[in-house]
Amino acid sequence: MSDRSMIDLIRDAARKATARGDTIAARNYYRDVLGHQPHDVDALLALARLIPVVSERQRLIAQAQLIEPENPAVLAAATEIEKNISQGLKIIIVTTNDTPQSNQITAVESAPAKPLVMCPVHGTRAAPLRCTSCDRPMCIRCTILNDVGQICPSCRYKLIPERYRSALRHWLVAGSITAIFATIIPIPLVFLLKIPFIGSLVYIAGGMLIGSLSAQITIRLTAKRGRAMIIASGIGAGIGAIIAMMILFGSHISLMILLLTGISIALAIRNIKQTLN
């Protein structure tokens, strides 16, 4: 039997258990579904409806919001739980004689509302979740899902290897180096454009030289890699190319020069990406 067929059978058993009032069995079935498919929004909401503890129900609904924030059922469940919390409701569970194996909701009474934990980053937003790494309270906007649960931005940053943790000073170095090479290298190559075909190829190949040199020197000076460094180098390549064209051609830049320069810069960025990834 495939995993999909097995999960469908478990889900069907959960619905049947819910229909006959066996909430304990139904909760166990839905937890089994979530064990196989932790991002199953329907199972999260169904389990939340069966959980009598408001804080646990809030946690499940918050997880569903992370996965499908625009889902109407998720939004309705979130609105309902926030209303319950604001009204200070406490669900009382009583085991009845006729259903000894199931917990049933038999009464709802008023109780003082527990103070909401607010997000330390977004102070006006409730923090129903906690980081599985540092136990810090988080709102939905701060929460980042990973393989082991939800973590906060600080712990997510700590998981990034040191070579990918770049800052503004590293970006400025990467952009400046690439801009310098993109400005200087085209100057001698432009004179080769007079040679038919070969001149254009050499001019385009200059982009590969720009990318390779700037990326290697950037790594030596900063020891940083990653998307931000690639973007900074790409911006530098574009700025350098514009400066070079203004120096060499002034206001008489032809469409052919623009095309050749565009291809050259694209090759430069490709080389930069391969090195700095």
C-alpha positions in Angstrom: 0.0 0.0 0.0 1.3 3.4 -0.9 1.9 6.1 1.7 -0.9 8.2 0.2 -3.4 5.4 0.5 -2.3 4.7 4.1 -2.7 8.4 5.0 -6.2 8.5 3.4 -7.2 5.5 5.5 -6.0 7.1 8.7 -7.8 10.4 7.8 -11.0 8.4 7.2 -10.6 6.7 10.5 -10.2 10.1 12.2 -13.4 11.4 10.7 -15.3 8.3 11.8 -13.9 8.5 15.3 -15.0 12.2 15.4 -18.5 11.3 14.2 -19.0 8.8 16.9 -17.6 11.1 19.6 -14.3 9.3 20.2 -12.2 12.4 20.4 -9.2 10.7 21.9 -8.9 8.2 19.0 -9.6 11.0 16.5 -6.8 13.2 17.9 -4.4 10.3 17.8 -5.4 9.6 14.1 -4.8 13.2 13.1 -1.5 13.3 14.9 -0.5 10.2 12.9 -1.5 12.1 9.7 0.6 15.0 10.8 3.5 12.7 11.5 3.5 11.8 7.8 2.5 15.2 6.5 3.4 17.9 9.0 2.2 20.7 6.6 -1.3 19.2 6.2 -3.5 22.3 7.0 -6.8 20.3 7.1 -5.3 17.9 9.7 -4.0 20.8 11.8 -7.4 22.5 11.8 -9.2 19.3 12.5 -6.9 18.5 15.4 -7.3 22.0 16.7 -11.1 21.6 16.9 -10.6 18.5 19.0 -8.1 19.9 21.4 -9.7 21.3 24.6 -6.6 23.3 25.7 -6.9 26.8 24.2 -3.1 27.4 24.1 -2.5 24.2 22.2 -5.4 25.0 19.8 -3.8 28.4 19.3 -0.4 26.8 18.5 -1.9 24.5 15.9 -3.9 27.3 14.2 -0.7 29.4 14.1 1.2 26.6 12.4 -1.6 26.4 9.8 -1.3 30.2 9.3 2.3 29.8 8.5 1.6 27.3 5.8 -1.5 28.8 4.2 -2.0 32.4 5.6 -4.7 33.2 3.0 -6.8 30.0 3.5 -10.4 31.1 4.5 -10.7 28.2 6.9 -7.4 29.1 8.6 -8.4 32.8 8.9 -11.8 31.8 10.3 -10.2 29.5 12.9 -7.6 32.2 13.8 -10.4 34.8 14.3 -12.4 32.4 16.5 -9.5 31.5 18.7 -8.6 35.2 19.2 -12.2 36.0 20.1 -12.1 33.1 22.7 -8.9 34.4 24.2 -10.1 38.0 24.4 -13.3 36.8 26.1 -11.3 34.8 28.6 -13.1 31.5 28.0 -11.9 28.3 29.6 -13.1 24.9 28.3 -13.9 22.3 31.0 -13.6 18.6 30.1 -15.7 16.0 31.8 -15.6 12.3 31.1 -19.2 11.0 30.9 -20.3 7.5 31.9 -21.8 6.6 28.6 -18.6 7.4 26.7 -15.8 6.3 29.1 -13.1 6.3 26.3 -13.6 9.9 25.1 -13.3 13.4 26.6 -16.3 15.6 25.8 -16.7 19.3 26.1 -19.6 19.7 28.6 -19.4 23.3 29.8 -17.8 26.6 29.0 -17.4 29.1 31.8 -15.9 32.6 32.2 -12.4 32.8 33.6 -9.9 35.6 33.8 -8.0 35.8 30.6 -4.3 35.0 30.7 -2.0 37.8 29.6 -1.0 37.4 26.0 2.7 37.0 25.3 3.7 39.7 22.8 6.3 39.3 20.1 9.6 40.9 21.2 10.2 42.1 17.6 6.7 43.2 16.6 5.4 44.5 19.9 1.8 44.8 18.9 1.4 41.2 17.7 0.7 38.1 19.8 3.4 35.5 20.0 1.6 32.1 20.1 4.7 30.1 19.0 8.1 29.5 20.5 11.4 28.9 18.8 12.3 25.2 19.0 16.0 26.2 19.4 16.0 29.0 21.9 12.4 28.9 23.2 11.9 32.6 22.3 8.3 33.6 21.7 7.5 34.5 18.1 4.6 35.9 16.1 3.7 34.5 12.7 5.8 37.1 10.8 8.9 36.1 12.7 8.5 32.4 12.4 10.6 30.4 10.0 9.8 26.8 9.2 12.6 24.3 8.9 13.0 20.5 9.1 12.9 20.4 12.9 10.0 22.8 13.5 9.8 26.6 13.7 12.7 28.8 14.6 13.2 32.6 15.1 15.3 34.8 12.7 18.2 34.9 15.2 18.5 31.1 15.3 18.1 31.0 11.5 21.0 33.4 11.1 23.1 31.3 13.4 22.5 28.3 11.1 24.0 30.1 8.1 27.6 29.2 7.5 30.1 32.0 8.4 31.2 32.4 4.7 27.6 33.4 3.8 27.1 36.0 6.6 28.0 39.1 4.7 27.4 42.7 5.7 27.4 46.1 4.0 31.2 46.5 4.1 31.5 43.2 2.2 29.0 44.2 -0.4 30.8 47.5 -1.0 34.1 45.7 -1.5 32.5 43.3 -3.9 30.7 46.0 -5.9 33.8 48.3 -6.0 36.2 45.6 -7.2 33.8 44.5 -10.0 33.1 48.1 -11.0 36.9 48.8 -11.3 37.5 45.8 -13.5 34.4 46.5 -15.6 35.7 50.0 -16.2 39.3 49.2 -17.0 39.2 45.9 -18.9 37.0 47.1 -21.9 39.3 50.0 -22.6 42.0 48.0 -24.4 39.5 45.6 -25.8 37.4 48.2 -27.6 40.2 48.8 -30.2 39.8 45.1 -31.2 36.3 45.8 -32.4 37.6 46.9 -35.7 38.6 43.3 -36.4 35.6 41.6 -38.0 33.9 38.9 -35.9 37.1 38.1 -33.8 37.1 41.5 -32.3 33.5 41.2 -31.1 34.2 37.8 -29.6 37.2 39.0 -27.7 35.2 42.0 -26.4 32.5 39.7 -25.2 35.0 37.3 -23.6 36.3 40.3 -21.6 33.2 39.9 -19.5 34.3 36.4 -18.4 37.7 37.9 -17.5 35.9 40.6 -15.4 33.8 38.0 -13.6 36.6 35.7 -12.8 39.1 38.3 -11.6 36.6 40.3 -9.5 35.1 37.2 -7.9 38.5 35.7 -7.0 39.8 39.0 -5.5 36.5 39.5 -3.6 36.9 36.1 -2.0 40.5 36.8 -1.0 39.6 40.1 0.6 36.3 39.3 2.2 36.1 35.4 2.4 32.4 35.9 1.8 30.0 34.2 -0.6 26.3 34.1 -1.2 23.4 35.8 -3.0 24.0 39.3 -1.5 27.6 39.2 -2.6 26.6 38.2 -6.1 24.0 41.0 -6.4 26.6 43.5 -5.2 29.1 42.3 -7.7 26.5 42.4 -10.5 25.6 46.0 -9.6 29.2 46.9 -9.7 29.6 45.2 -13.1 26.7 47.3 -14.5 28.1 50.5 -13.1 31.6 49.8 -14.4 30.2 49.0 -17.8 28.3 52.3 -18.0 31.4 54.3 -16.9 33.5 52.5 -19.5 31.0 53.2 -22.3 30.8 56.9 -21.4 34.6 57.2 -21.4 35.1 55.4 -24.7 32.0 56.5 -26.7 30.5 59.4 -24.9 27.1 60.1 -26.2 27.7 58.1 -29.4 26.9 54.7 -28.1 25.6 52.4 -30.9 23.1 49.7 -30.5 25.8 47.1 -31.4 28.0 48.4 -28.5 25.1 48.1 -26.1 24.4 44.6 -27.2 28.0 43.4 -27.0 28.4 45.1 -23.6 25.2 43.5 -22.3 26.4 40.0 -23.3 29.8 40.7 -21.8 28.3 41.8 -18.5 25.9 38.8 -18.5 29.0 36.5 -18.9 30.7 38.4 -16.1 27.8 37.9 -13.7 27.6 34.2 -14.7 31.2 33.7 -13.7 30.7 35.7 -10.5 27.7 33.5 -9.6 29.7 30.3 -10.2 32.5 31.4 -8.0 30.6 33.1 -5.2 27.7 30.6 -4.8 
